[in-house]
């Protein structure tokens, strides 16, 4: 039995790229959800006492973008599971 090293390399690179894309999508979504409201001072530290639910919220575009990126990362994970589990290919 011999190992096809080229195929091994292709699978290795594809898995690294796919994992990086999922992590990038998820981290970008988290970053968008952490976007402060437009009137916040630049570089100001957040504190639990500063989290006022009636106060200004993050911009709507940041919330929408975060949701879209979370959905895309979830779809990428589900597609990976589809490729791995043979039951879904019947």
Residue frames relative to the residue before (quaternion, step in Angstrom):
aa qw qx qy qz dx dy dz
X 1.0000 0.0000 0.0000 0.0000 0.00 0.00 0.00
X 0.0957 -0.7957 0.5968 0.0382 3.56 -0.81 0.99
X 0.4253 -0.6871 0.5326 0.2516 3.50 -1.24 0.50
X 0.3132 -0.7189 0.5906 0.1905 3.55 -0.93 0.95
X 0.2556 -0.8317 0.4775 0.1221 3.55 0.01 1.34
X 0.6117 0.5448 -0.3623 0.4446 3.58 1.07 -0.58
X 0.6556 0.4900 -0.3077 0.4852 3.59 0.97 -0.81
X 0.6146 0.5403 -0.3365 0.4660 3.57 1.06 -0.75
X 0.6628 0.5024 -0.2991 0.4678 3.58 0.94 -0.87
X 0.6381 0.5235 -0.3281 0.4594 3.60 0.98 -0.81
X 0.6665 0.4865 -0.3021 0.4772 3.60 0.90 -0.87
X 0.6388 0.5325 -0.3234 0.4514 3.58 0.98 -0.82
X 0.6886 0.4693 -0.2824 0.4751 3.58 0.83 -0.96
X 0.6502 0.5160 -0.3237 0.4541 3.60 0.93 -0.83
X 0.6713 0.4866 -0.3123 0.4637 3.61 0.94 -0.79
X 0.6366 0.5119 -0.3352 0.4694 3.61 1.00 -0.72
X 0.6658 0.4930 -0.3047 0.4699 3.60 0.91 -0.88
X 0.6673 0.4986 -0.3115 0.4571 3.61 0.88 -0.88
X 0.6577 0.4956 -0.3149 0.4719 3.59 0.93 -0.84
X 0.6472 0.5179 -0.3202 0.4587 3.59 0.98 -0.77
X 0.6431 0.5181 -0.3245 0.4612 3.59 0.99 -0.78
X 0.6595 0.4992 -0.3152 0.4654 3.60 0.91 -0.87
X 0.6661 0.4886 -0.3075 0.4722 3.60 0.91 -0.86
X 0.6437 0.5226 -0.3225 0.4567 3.60 0.97 -0.80
X 0.6534 0.5052 -0.3141 0.4682 3.60 0.94 -0.84
X 0.6852 0.4917 -0.2845 0.4558 3.58 0.88 -0.98
X 0.6787 0.4844 -0.2950 0.4666 3.59 0.91 -0.90
X 0.6362 0.5161 -0.3325 0.4672 3.59 1.03 -0.71
X 0.6284 0.5228 -0.3348 0.4688 3.59 1.04 -0.70
X 0.6452 0.5046 -0.3235 0.4737 3.58 0.95 -0.81
X 0.6456 0.5235 -0.3181 0.4560 3.57 0.99 -0.84
X 0.6560 0.5023 -0.3210 0.4629 3.59 0.98 -0.78
X 0.6551 0.4971 -0.3193 0.4710 3.60 1.04 -0.69
X 0.6729 0.4754 -0.2992 0.4813 3.60 1.19 -0.39
X 0.3984 0.7178 -0.4801 0.3091 3.60 1.26 0.12
X 0.3598 -0.7484 0.5084 0.2279 3.60 -0.71 1.00
X 0.6380 -0.5075 0.3997 0.4191 3.55 -1.28 0.24
X 0.6771 -0.5486 0.3072 0.3824 3.59 -1.12 0.61
X 0.7092 0.4683 -0.2749 0.4495 3.63 1.03 -0.59
X 0.4593 0.7000 -0.4491 0.3119 3.61 1.22 -0.02
X 0.5125 -0.6343 0.4845 0.3167 3.53 -1.12 0.69
X 0.5160 -0.6526 0.4580 0.3133 3.58 -0.97 0.82
X 0.8428 0.1646 -0.1460 0.4911 3.53 -0.89 0.99
X 0.4393 0.6926 -0.4746 0.3195 3.60 1.17 0.19
X 0.4456 -0.6958 0.5027 0.2542 3.53 -0.98 0.90
X 0.3682 -0.7145 0.5475 0.2327 3.53 -1.06 0.76
X 0.1064 -0.7734 0.6245 0.0238 3.52 -1.17 0.68
X 0.6021 -0.5607 0.4087 0.3951 3.58 -1.15 0.51
X 0.6377 0.5298 -0.3296 0.4516 3.56 1.07 -0.63
X 0.6560 0.5129 -0.3074 0.4605 3.58 1.19 -0.47
X 0.5746 0.5986 -0.3830 0.4060 3.61 1.21 -0.29
X 0.0508 0.8056 -0.5794 0.1131 3.53 0.11 1.34
X 0.3489 -0.7744 0.4880 0.2011 3.58 -0.54 1.13
X 0.6718 0.4689 -0.3136 0.4800 3.60 1.14 -0.41
X 0.5661 0.6262 -0.3768 0.3814 3.57 1.23 -0.29
X 0.7421 -0.3872 0.2833 0.4681 3.55 -1.29 -0.11
X 0.3095 -0.7607 0.5504 0.1504 3.53 -1.03 0.87
X 0.6649 -0.4565 0.3824 0.4508 3.54 -1.32 0.03
X 0.6252 -0.5454 0.3866 0.4026 3.59 -1.17 0.44
X 0.6002 -0.5901 0.4076 0.3541 3.55 -1.16 0.66
X 0.6277 0.5404 -0.3466 0.4403 3.62 1.03 -0.70
X 0.6379 0.5165 -0.3346 0.4629 3.60 1.07 -0.67
X 0.6487 0.5037 -0.3190 0.4731 3.58 0.98 -0.76
X 0.6701 0.4908 -0.2990 0.4698 3.59 0.89 -0.91
X 0.6619 0.5047 -0.3070 0.4614 3.59 0.94 -0.83
X 0.6424 0.5247 -0.3168 0.4601 3.57 1.03 -0.77
X 0.6503 0.5052 -0.3141 0.4724 3.56 0.97 -0.84
X 0.6497 0.5167 -0.3177 0.4583 3.59 0.93 -0.87
X 0.6809 0.4800 -0.2972 0.4666 3.59 0.91 -0.85
X 0.6185 0.5202 -0.3490 0.4743 3.62 1.05 -0.65
X 0.6511 0.5066 -0.3156 0.4689 3.59 0.96 -0.83
X 0.6555 0.5099 -0.3138 0.4604 3.61 0.95 -0.83
X 0.6601 0.4854 -0.3221 0.4742 3.60 0.96 -0.77
X 0.6366 0.5155 -0.3288 0.4700 3.60 1.03 -0.68
X 0.6481 0.5068 -0.3171 0.4718 3.58 1.00 -0.79
X 0.6302 0.5268 -0.3354 0.4614 3.59 1.04 -0.72
X 0.6458 0.5018 -0.3156 0.4811 3.58 1.02 -0.77
X 0.6634 0.4981 -0.3102 0.4642 3.60 0.91 -0.85
X 0.6341 0.5149 -0.3325 0.4713 3.60 1.03 -0.71
X 0.6313 0.5223 -0.3270 0.4709 3.59 1.04 -0.74
X 0.6480 0.4990 -0.3176 0.4798 3.58 1.01 -0.76
X 0.6097 0.5463 -0.3400 0.4628 3.57 1.07 -0.75
X 0.6815 0.4876 -0.2907 0.4619 3.59 0.95 -0.83
X 0.6953 0.4915 -0.2725 0.4480 3.58 1.05 -0.73
X 0.7477 0.4092 -0.2204 0.4742 3.60 0.85 -0.97
X 0.3616 -0.7782 0.4709 0.2047 3.61 -0.46 1.18
X 0.5208 0.6540 -0.4165 0.3570 3.62 1.14 -0.47
X 0.6823 0.5107 -0.2845 0.4390 3.60 1.03 -0.78
X 0.6534 0.5334 -0.3122 0.4371 3.61 1.22 -0.24
X 0.4890 0.6820 -0.4251 0.3391 3.60 1.22 0.10
